[in-house]
Amino acid sequence: MKKRIYLLLLLSAPFGANVMYSQNLLTLSECQEMALKYNKDIESSKKQTLSANYILKSMKGNYFPDISLNGTGVYNTGDGSLVFPGGNLPIFKPGPAGIPLPDNSFAFFPDMNIKYDTDLIYMAGVRLKQPLYMGGKIMAGHKLASIGRDIALLNEEKTSSAIIYEVGVAYTQLLKAQEMYKISEKYFALVKELLGNVESANKQGMKPMNDVLKVKVRYNDARLSVQRAKNARKLASMNLCHYIGKPLLEELTVSSEFGLTDVVSDKPRDISNRSEFKMLDKQICAARQQLKIDRSSMLPNVGLIGDFSYAHGLKINNTPLFDGTSFSVLLNVSVPLFHFGERKNKVNATKAKIEQLRLEKESLNEKMWLELTQAENKFNESKLECELSDETLQQATENLKVFEKSYSVGMATLTDYLEAQLLWQQAYEKHVDSYAQRILNYIGYQKASGELLHQ
């Protein structure tokens, strides 16, 4: 169950004065939306995800044939000729048992002159390569790319969560600074009114000059507090502008309305929504796929290559020796035999990496559980702190009214009245601080439980 918490909701301005709020207010959700659109870290993580998607699509292509067009051309000015001298060739006739016998006659064989000319030689063709079995490397590579895409998405989620948290902190700091500025103005108004009354009474001889000096000291302190609160509000505004993409010198005003749950202890305690938790699981899965890829280098590889080509060139007596098409198919089988331990040690290194990631996951999970418990405790403690600050401020407000009346009729000293004003200011500031801290603790709990993006 959610309720709306308004900072200083239970208390009106002192003595019935109304607090005026600007109509042009920024809400927390508006600030978070602007930050997610503006922040460069978010844009960078999105580009990383886009890159991972392209890599995944690239790995899918390994399942299909690789078809390429090849061409080669050579021009060479080399030429020449080969001469095979002729002569009389003896003639044989069949003899007994198939043994040839001389016929005592000859056949004339003329000289042979072969001219060759390299000139232009070229060939072109289409080659198809299709892996048939690669030891599981292609499937493992595709799964590894898919896991890489998932990790990129989780990193994008992690970055968004961090930005939302930082904007929540900056928003709360500005909200606190706004309220502190209002308190300083109210306190300054009280002291200023008192100084005017004391100075008037002193002129009429009803108050000593010492009382005027005491109030002036407090007046100067209050005036300085207003300036400091104003500067703090300006810095807090600039800090929020930095996150949401506004000009740094633009003055922002944020709404004091903030949605909070009453308690967080009633919720099921879980860290599985945190992107860090999910990323560790994905990293272990990625390492296991890498192990399959490393093992594939120790298994046989089978591939099919098909070539369809045309060749032309190398003239013999002005007639091309090559001038036609051909088709060939090659089945290639590669079986690793011995590699001096290089591939085996690579597999062992990946196994060690998997174990390392498993131990890191266990350690980080324990830290995240500890962080969640601490965040839960802080939020529940801040609830009690807010209740106590409400009581303290109510008491300080009543005390201030009592001393104001008592001082006006001469039944309380100026020192007591000034002390009551100071106590009221401190109680008011503590009230604001406790509510702001409660909001920060709630945001911290959402971060620790992974709820910032799952509200």
N, C-alpha and C positions, 0 to 999 in steps of 0.2 A: 504494500500500500504506500502510495506516495502522497506527500503533502507539499504545499508551497511554503517555503521559508522566506520571510522578509527580514532582512537585517534591520534591527531596531524596531521590529513589528510591535512588540509588546509595550513600547514606550512612545509616548508623544513627546514633542519638544517641550522643554521646561516651561512651566507656567502657562500651559495651554497654547503656545505658539505653534502654528502649522508649518511643516517643512514642505517647501515647494520643490518638485522634481521637474527636470527638463522633459518635454514631451518627445524629443527626438532621442530615444534611448536605444542602445544596442543590447540585444540579448546574447546569452552565451552561445546558443545554437547559431545565430547569425555570424558571430565572430569565428566560430569553428568552421563554418561553411566557407567564409572568405579566406581563412588560413589555408584550407585544403586546396582552394583554387590558386592561391598566390604562391605558396611555398615552393621553393626551388628543389628542396629535397624530395618532395612528393613527385614533382615532374621528373626528376632523375630516376626515382624508383619505377615510374611508369615506363620510361625508356628502357630500363633494365628488363622489365617484363616483356616489352615488345621485342627486344633482342632475343630473349629466351624462346618466344613463340616462333621466331624465324629459324632458330636453331632446331627446334622440334620439327618444323616442316622440312628442313634440310635433311634431318636424319631419316624421315619417312622415305626420301628418295632412294635410300640405299637398298630398299626392297626391290626396286625396279631396274630394268636394264640400263646400262650406260651406253648411249648411242652417240658416235662421233663421226665426223667427216674428216678424212685425212687426205692430204695432197702433198706431193713432193715433186720438185722440178730441178733438173740439173742441166746446165749448159756448159759444154766442154768443146774446145776447139781441136782436141786431139783426133788425129786420123792416121791412117797408114794402110799397109797391105801385107799379106802373107802369101808367099809363093811356094807351092808344093811341086817340085820338079817331076816331070813325067819320065817315061822310058818304056822298055819292053818288059812285059810281065809274063813269066813262064805259065804255060798251060798244063794242067794235070788231067789225067783221065782216071776213071775208076779202076781199081785193081782188085786182086783177090782179097776176100775178107774185108772189103770196104776200104782198103789202104790205097790212097791216091798214088798214081805212078806218073812220072814225067812223060809228056807227049812229044818232047823235042821240038815244040813250036812255041811261038811267043805272040802276045797281044800287045799292041802299042797303046800306052796310056799317056795322053798329052799333059803338058804342064798345066797346073791349076793356080790361078792368081785370084786371091780373095782380098777385096778392099773393104775396110771398115771405117766408119765415120760416127763418132759419138754424138756430135751436134747437140740436139736438145732431147733429153730423156725426161719423161714425166710419168707420174702415176697418181691416181686418185681413187678413193674408195670409201665405203661405209663400214665402220667396225662396230660390232655389238658385243658388250661384255655383260655377262649375267652371273653374279655369284650364286652358287648352288648350296654350298655349305661353308660357313666361315667360323665354325666352332662356337656359334651362338653370339658372336660379336655384334652382328647387325641388330638383333632383337634387344640385346642388353644396351646397346648404344641408344636405341630409340627410347627405351624405358628411362635411361639416364637423362636424356634430354627432356622427357616428360616431367621427371622429378625436378629437374632444374627450373622448368617453367613454374611448377608448384612452389618452389622455394622463392622464386622471384615475386610471385603473387603474395606470399606470406611476408616477404620483406617489404613490399608495398603496404601491406596491412600494418606491419610493425611501425613503419615510418609515419603512417597516418595516425596511429594510436599515440605515438610520441608527440606529434604536433598537436593533437587534440588535448593531450595532458598539459603541454606547455601553454597552450592558449587558455585552458582552464585556470592555471596558476596565475597567468598574467591578468586575466579577467578579474579574478578574486582579489588580486593585489590592488587593482584600480578601484574595485568596489570598496575595499577597506580604506584606501586613501581618500576616496570621496567622503565616506562617513567620518573619517578622522578630521577632515577639513571642516565639515559641518560642526563637529564637536568643538573644534578650536574657535570657530566663529561664535558659537553660542557662549562659550566660556568667556571669550573676549567681550561679548556684549554684556555679560553679567558684571565683569570687572569694570568695564567702561561706565555702566550705569551707577555702580557703587562709587567710582571715583567722582562722578559728577555730583552725587549726593553729599559725599564727604567734603568736597571742595566748597559746595554751597553752605554746608553747616559750619565750615571753618570761617568763612567770610562773616557769618552771623555770630561767631564766637562760641558756637556750640560744640565744636570739635577741635582738638589741638592739631597743630601742624604735623606732629609726629604721625597722626593717623593718615593724613594726606600722603606723606612720604611712603608709608607702608603700602598703601593702595597703589601708588605710582609704581613702586617696584614690581608689584604683582601685575599691574597694567602693562608694563614694558615686557615682562615675561610672556604674558598672554599674546601681545602683539607679535613677538618673535615666534611664538608657537603657530600663529596663523600663517606667517610667511613660510615656516618650515613645512607645515602641512600642505600649503599651496604648491611648494616645490616638489614635495613627495607625490602629490596628485599628478603634476605635470610629467614627472619621470615615469610614473606608472602608466600614464596615457601613451607616452612615447614608446614604452616597451610593448604595449598591446598593439600599437600602430605597426611596429616592426613585424609582428607575426601575421597580421591580417592584411598587409599591403597598403595601408593608408600612409599618407605623408606624415613624417615623424612629428611635425609641429601642429598637426591637426588635433584639436581638443576633443576627446571622446568622453561620452557619458554612458555608463552602463546601468542596466536595470538591477535593482536590489532583489529582484525575484529570482529564486533559484530552487529547482526541484530537488528534494532530498528524501530518501527513505528514512523512516523513523529509526530503524535498526538494521544492521547488516548481519547480525549473528543468526537470524532466523533463516537466512539464505543457505542453500547447500554450498559448502565450501569446495571450490573446484578451480584448478589452474589450467584445465585442458583447453580453455578458450584463448589462452595467451599464444600469440604468434611464435614466441620463443620456444614454447613447448612443442608446437607443431613442427617448427623448423628443425629441431634436433631429430625428431623421428624421420623427417625427409632426408636429412643429411646421412643418417645411418642407412636408409634405403638406397641412397645414391652410392654410398661406399660399397654396398653389396653388389650393385650392378657393375661398378668398376672392377670388382673382383672377378666377375664373369668375363669381362672384357680382357683382363689380364690372363685368365686361364685359357681364353680362346687362342692366344698366341702359342700355346703348347699343343693344340689340336690340329688335325689336318684341315687344309683349305681346298675346296673344290670350286673351280670356276669354268665357265664356258665362254669361248671367244669365237665369234663368227665374222668373217671378212668377205666383202664383195668389192672387187677392185678392177680397175682398168689400167693397163700399162702400155706405153708407146715409146719407142726409141731404139737406139743402137742399130744403125743401118749397116747391112752387109750387101755390098755391091748395089747400093742405092735402094735396097729393099729392107723395111723395118723388121728387125728380129722379133720385137715385142709389139703387138698391135691387136689387143683383144681383152676380154673380160675373164675373170676367174672368181671362183667361190671356194672358200676354205673354212673348215670348222676345227677348232682346237679345244680339247678338254684338258685342263690343267689341274693337276693334283700335286699339292705341296704338303709334305709330311716333315715336321720338325724332328730332328734326331738329337742334336746336342748343341747346347748354347752356353756352356761353361757356367751354368747356374744363374744367368742374367734374368731369364723369364721366371724361374722358380722363386728367386729372391724378390722379384717385383710382386709376385702373388703374396708372398709372406709379409711384405711391407703393407699391402692393402689389408690383409687380415689384422695386422697390428693396429692399423688406422681405424678399423671397425670397432675393435675393442676399446681404443682410446675414446671414440665418440660415444660408446655405450657408457663408459665411466663418467664422461663429461655430462651426459644426459642425467645420470643419477645424481651427480653433485648439484647440477643446476636446478633440478626438480626440487631437491631439498631446500635450496636457497629460495626458490619461488614460494614454497610452502611457508617458509619462515617469514618471507616478506608479506605474504597474505595475512598471516596471523598477526604480525606487528601492525599492519594497516587496519585490521579489524579492531584490535585493541585500542589503537589511537582514536578511531572514530567513536567507539563506545565511550571512551574517556572524555572526548570532547563534548558529547551530549550532556554528561553530568556537569562539565565545566560551564556550558552555556546556561544550564539551570541555576547554578550557583551565581553566575554573573548577573542573571536576571534579578535574583534576590538582593544581591549586593547593590545593584543600581537603584532598585526600588527603595532600599533603605537609605542610600546616599541622597536620593531625590527628596524623600521625606525629611531627612536630617537637614538638608539645605533649606527647605521651606520653614522648618522650625527655627533655625538660627536667623533666617532673614526676618521673621516676625519678632524674634527676641531682640535682635540687634536694633530693629526699628523703634522699639519701646525702651531701649536702654538696659535690657536684662541680659545681654550677651556682649562680650568684648569684640572689638574689630578683629582681633587675632583669631578668635573662635569662628567668626563668620567667614573670614578668608580661608581658614582651614577647611570649613565645610564646603566652600566652593571648590577648593582643590581636590578634596575627596570625591566630590561629585564628578569632576572632570576625569579623575583617574578611574573611577568606577565605570563611567561611560566608555572610556577608551578600552578598558578591559572587556567590557561587554561586546564592543565591536570586534575586538581582536579574537575573542573566543568564538564568535559566530563565523568570522572569516576563517579561522583555523579549522572549524568543523567542516566548512565547505572544502577546504584544501585536503583534509583527512578523508573526506568522502571521495574526492577525485582520486586520491592516492589509493583508496581501496578499489575503485573501479579499475585503475591501472593494474594493480596487483592481481585482480581476479580476471582480467581480460575482458571487462565489460564495456570499455570505452567505445568500442565499435559495435557493441551488441546490446545497446540500450533499448 
